[in-house]
Amino acid sequence: MSGAPMSFSRPVDDNKKMIHTLQAAYLDLGGKDTNVKIWLQKLLSQNPFVLLKDPELLRQNFHFLTRKGFTTSELLGLLSKLKGFVTELNPDAMQRTLAFSQRTLGCSDDQLRHVVLDCPALLYHSEEVLAQRFQGLSAVGISAAQILQAPTVLELTTEIVNHRVQSLRSHGYDIQTGGLAALCGTKKDFEASYGRLQLRRERPMFNPVAPLRTDD
């Protein structure tokens, strides 16, 4: 309530209408009735401003994504990301973002859909932000084909990418041949990958004090 007090100063009927719309969307997409209350609680705790949105926008966004080829189970997966993306966006913004990403990656509609499913944050970014990230990835030698294989790299800012690539290269890791798995993820994920590379580099190839095996 303290995070979004205006949500609780609106007419009760308006809030009820949005809650009912969210419940119906979740259940219509195949969500379980036993889970809908927990899902709504998490959604509202993470994004209480969702109550201020127009329920019609939610329906428009789902209709747009359905026309883009997303199945009901895929839409449920996106909805279950819990940040209310379907009320923070609109069809025009998503169309621009998706069109720009598809042109840049040179991918098919099906490939683009899988990119979004792996990296829903793509829908949030403007063309300007995406242009900077694509350029930053290209500058360190990451290809469109690699991005398609590991779309979550688009969640990282250019500064983070540059720092991580330099750290990996200092330990002999080649992102062109080794892939982007070690580069992607949270700070904790990267530190774990980096630690394994560091350990591998420091570990001796053989134990100099171990007795040599000889044939009998």
C-alpha positions as CSV (number, residue, x, y, z in Angstrom):
1,M,0.0,0.0,0.0
2,S,2.9,2.4,0.8
3,G,4.5,1.6,-2.6
4,A,1.5,2.5,-4.7
5,P,-1.1,4.3,-2.5
6,M,-3.0,5.6,-5.5
7,S,-4.0,2.0,-6.2
8,F,-6.0,2.0,-3.0
9,S,-7.6,5.4,-3.5
10,R,-9.5,4.3,-6.6
11,P,-13.1,3.0,-6.6
12,V,-13.2,-0.5,-5.2
13,D,-15.1,-1.7,-8.3
14,D,-12.3,-0.6,-10.6
15,N,-9.8,-2.6,-8.6
16,K,-12.2,-5.6,-8.6
17,K,-12.5,-5.4,-12.3
18,M,-8.8,-5.6,-12.9
19,I,-8.4,-8.4,-10.4
20,H,-11.1,-10.4,-12.1
21,T,-9.6,-9.7,-15.5
22,L,-6.2,-11.0,-14.3
23,Q,-7.8,-14.1,-12.7
24,A,-9.7,-14.9,-15.9
25,A,-6.6,-14.5,-18.0
26,Y,-4.6,-16.8,-15.8
27,L,-7.3,-19.5,-15.7
28,D,-8.1,-19.2,-19.4
29,L,-4.5,-19.8,-20.3
30,G,-4.5,-23.0,-18.4
31,G,-3.4,-21.9,-14.9
32,K,-4.6,-23.9,-12.0
33,D,-7.4,-22.6,-9.8
34,T,-5.4,-23.6,-6.7
35,N,-2.5,-21.4,-7.8
36,V,-4.3,-18.3,-8.9
37,K,-4.5,-16.6,-5.5
38,I,-0.7,-17.1,-4.8
39,W,0.1,-15.9,-8.3
40,L,-2.0,-12.7,-7.8
41,Q,-0.4,-12.1,-4.4
42,K,3.1,-12.3,-5.9
43,L,2.1,-10.2,-8.9
44,L,0.7,-7.4,-6.7
45,S,3.6,-7.5,-4.3
46,Q,6.1,-7.0,-7.2
47,N,4.0,-4.6,-9.2
48,P,1.1,-3.0,-7.3
49,F,0.7,-0.4,-10.1
50,V,-0.9,-3.1,-12.2
51,L,-4.2,-2.1,-10.5
52,L,-4.0,1.3,-12.2
53,K,-4.0,-0.2,-15.7
54,D,-6.9,-0.6,-18.1
55,P,-8.1,-4.2,-18.2
56,E,-8.7,-3.7,-22.0
57,L,-5.0,-3.3,-22.4
58,L,-4.4,-6.7,-21.0
59,R,-6.8,-8.2,-23.5
60,Q,-5.2,-6.3,-26.4
61,N,-1.7,-7.5,-25.5
62,F,-2.7,-11.1,-25.3
63,H,-4.5,-10.8,-28.6
64,F,-1.4,-9.3,-30.2
65,L,0.9,-12.1,-28.8
66,T,-1.6,-14.7,-29.9
67,R,-1.5,-13.3,-33.5
68,K,2.3,-13.5,-33.3
69,G,2.1,-17.3,-32.8
70,F,2.4,-17.7,-29.0
71,T,0.4,-20.7,-27.7
72,T,-1.7,-20.5,-24.6
73,S,0.8,-22.5,-22.6
74,E,3.6,-20.1,-23.8
75,L,1.5,-17.1,-22.8
76,L,0.9,-18.6,-19.4
77,G,4.6,-19.0,-19.0
78,L,5.1,-15.3,-19.9
79,L,2.3,-14.2,-17.6
80,S,3.8,-16.3,-14.8
81,K,7.0,-14.2,-14.9
82,L,5.1,-12.2,-12.3
83,K,6.0,-8.7,-13.3
84,G,2.9,-7.8,-15.1
85,F,4.6,-7.2,-18.4
86,V,1.2,-7.6,-20.2
87,T,0.0,-4.4,-18.6
88,E,3.2,-2.4,-18.7
89,L,3.4,-2.8,-22.5
90,N,1.2,-2.2,-25.5
91,P,0.9,-3.8,-29.0
92,D,2.6,-0.9,-30.8
93,A,5.6,-0.9,-28.6
94,M,6.0,-4.7,-28.7
95,Q,5.6,-4.6,-32.5
96,R,8.4,-2.1,-32.9
97,T,10.7,-4.0,-30.5
98,L,10.0,-7.4,-32.1
99,A,10.4,-6.0,-35.7
100,F,13.8,-4.4,-34.8
101,S,15.1,-7.5,-33.1
102,Q,14.0,-9.8,-36.0
103,R,15.8,-7.5,-38.5
104,T,18.9,-7.3,-36.4
105,L,19.1,-11.1,-35.7
106,G,18.0,-12.1,-39.2
107,C,15.8,-14.8,-37.7
108,S,12.5,-16.4,-38.5
109,D,9.2,-15.8,-36.7
110,D,9.6,-19.1,-34.8
111,Q,13.1,-18.3,-33.8
112,L,12.0,-14.8,-32.6
113,R,9.3,-16.4,-30.5
114,H,11.8,-18.6,-28.8
115,V,14.0,-15.7,-28.1
116,V,11.2,-13.9,-26.3
117,L,10.3,-17.1,-24.3
118,D,13.9,-17.4,-23.1
119,C,14.3,-13.6,-22.6
120,P,10.9,-12.0,-21.9
121,A,12.8,-8.8,-20.9
122,L,13.3,-8.2,-24.6
123,L,9.8,-6.9,-24.8
124,Y,10.5,-4.2,-22.4
125,H,13.5,-2.6,-24.2
126,S,13.2,0.2,-26.6
127,E,14.8,0.1,-30.0
128,E,17.5,2.5,-28.7
129,V,18.4,0.3,-25.8
130,L,18.4,-2.8,-28.0
131,A,20.6,-1.1,-30.6
132,Q,23.2,-0.3,-28.0
133,R,23.2,-3.9,-26.7
134,F,23.4,-5.5,-30.1
135,Q,26.2,-3.1,-31.1
136,G,28.0,-3.9,-27.8
137,L,27.7,-7.6,-28.3
138,S,29.0,-7.3,-31.9
139,A,31.9,-5.2,-30.8
140,V,33.3,-8.1,-28.6
141,G,32.8,-10.6,-31.3
142,I,29.4,-12.1,-30.4
143,S,27.4,-13.1,-33.5
144,A,23.7,-13.1,-34.1
145,A,23.8,-16.9,-34.2
146,Q,25.2,-17.0,-30.7
147,I,22.6,-14.6,-29.4
148,L,19.9,-16.8,-30.8
149,Q,21.4,-19.7,-28.9
150,A,21.7,-17.7,-25.7
151,P,19.1,-14.8,-25.8
152,T,19.5,-14.0,-22.1
153,V,22.7,-12.2,-23.0
154,L,20.4,-9.4,-24.0
155,E,19.5,-8.9,-20.4
156,L,23.1,-7.6,-19.7
157,T,24.1,-4.0,-20.2
158,T,27.1,-3.3,-22.5
159,E,29.2,-2.4,-19.5
160,I,28.6,-5.7,-17.9
161,V,29.2,-7.6,-21.1
162,N,32.6,-5.9,-21.6
163,H,33.7,-6.5,-18.0
164,R,32.7,-10.2,-18.1
165,V,34.3,-10.8,-21.5
166,Q,37.6,-9.3,-20.4
167,S,37.5,-11.4,-17.2
168,L,36.9,-14.6,-19.1
169,R,39.5,-13.8,-21.7
170,S,42.1,-13.2,-18.9
171,H,41.6,-16.9,-18.0
172,G,41.8,-18.1,-21.6
173,Y,38.1,-18.5,-22.2
174,D,37.1,-17.9,-25.8
175,I,33.4,-16.9,-26.1
176,Q,33.5,-17.6,-29.9
177,T,34.4,-21.3,-29.3
178,G,33.2,-21.9,-25.7
179,G,29.8,-20.3,-26.1
180,L,28.0,-17.7,-24.0
181,A,26.9,-19.9,-21.1
182,A,29.8,-18.7,-18.9
183,L,28.9,-15.1,-19.8
184,C,25.1,-15.0,-19.1
185,G,23.2,-15.1,-15.9
186,T,23.2,-13.2,-12.6
187,K,26.3,-11.8,-10.9
188,K,26.3,-14.9,-8.7
189,D,26.0,-17.2,-11.8
190,F,29.0,-15.4,-13.5
191,E,31.1,-15.5,-10.3
192,A,30.6,-19.3,-10.1
193,S,31.6,-19.8,-13.7
194,Y,34.6,-17.5,-13.4
195,G,35.6,-19.3,-10.2
196,R,35.6,-22.6,-12.0
197,L,37.7,-21.2,-14.8
198,Q,40.2,-19.8,-12.3
199,L,40.4,-23.0,-10.5
200,R,41.0,-24.9,-13.7
201,R,43.8,-22.6,-14.7
202,E,45.5,-22.8,-11.4
203,R,45.2,-26.6,-10.9
204,P,48.4,-28.4,-12.0
205,M,48.2,-30.8,-14.9
206,F,49.8,-33.6,-12.8
207,N,50.8,-34.1,-9.2
208,P,54.6,-33.8,-9.0
209,V,54.9,-35.7,-5.8
210,A,52.8,-38.6,-6.8
211,P,54.8,-41.8,-7.5
212,L,55.2,-42.7,-11.1
213,R,53.4,-45.8,-12.2
214,T,55.7,-48.4,-13.8
215,D,54.9,-51.6,-15.6
216,D,55.6,-54.8,-13.6
